[in-house]
Amino acid sequence: MPCDDHPLLASPWRGTLFDFNGVLVDDEHLHLEGFRHVVARFGIEISDAAYTDRYLGFDDAGALRAILRDAGLDDGDVRVRDLIEEKARYYMARAPSSLRVFPAARDVLCRAAEAGPVGVVSGALRAEIELGLGVIGARDHVAFIVAAEDTARCKPDPEGYVAGLRELARLGVPPGATWVIEDSVAGVQAALAADIRCCAVLGSYPREALTAAGADRVAPNLGALLAGVAP
């Protein structure tokens, strides 16, 4: 399926690593619903502000451990694993009808793939990412996925992006020719810790927070990448 004709900024880079949630798909409402669903039995309530300020940057395991610890409850591996599995079932049941895709997602992935290999590096589960890329209609533009199952530590730890660089290197892309596209403070910090340039898109955090985290550039939205605003 041919890409729409959009003027992407002349690209000196050859590889692009995209975060998923908040960058390609707008599904934080589904994740928050899922977290609320699985911890309600413990009498835990998660406000919108608490989710954004405290848990947004984590993968499921990190967020659930933090939620349980903040409530003074056991955050052992078995309990967290069971909650992750329950939340995944909730997400996969709701996503086909409730997942929102950012309008420019497919075109941006297409243009990035024309410049060089594209990877998705996310704290989301692989099945969630595959579902979202299918909804976007851009799975063929993504060379590889580094998902929550592939790392032991979530952002802001750079493990996921280091793994992404290894995959790009296998595809012939040198580290200095890569950009990360992120939306969260933790994601920006992870990219910089992996020594990758990072363009952040607004939506989850204000410009000031992303700039303070170290983003090389901040774009008003994903579509701005097609208009030559960034990277």
C-alpha angles and dihedrals in degrees: 000000000000121000122245114258106258126155107242115190112268101274123226088174126084105193133044129195115198127197110220116211111064092008107059100009131030099221105129088112088060093049092049090049089050094050091047090049097053098043097042090091088065092053091250119148121194117202122209090247094050091051093051096041100038115018110023097093096052131090116237094274094048094045094048093047090051093046092050094044092049088054092048093246134135112277098188122157096253094051093046092047092051092049092049091053092048092048091048091055090049092049095047091049093051102035100074090064102025107037113115120205123204107246096236096045098102095044093047092050090048094051093045090051089054089058094047145299118338127209134182115222111186146147088229121106116264094244090054092051093047090050092050095047088050091053090048090049093228106106091118091059093059115082097190145353129222104197136177091273090059098059137056095206130045130218134319080047107086095223095109094049092045087055089049091053090052090053091048091049089056087055092051100261116135116221094247092059096062135099128194120213110207142161105194136071091234091050093051090049091050092051093049092046087056088050095245126137111248133207112193124203121213121244111082097044136020121260092251093058093048092047091048089051088059106261110168090214136005121211122198091230143342092269090062088072087067092050093056097254094125160046 
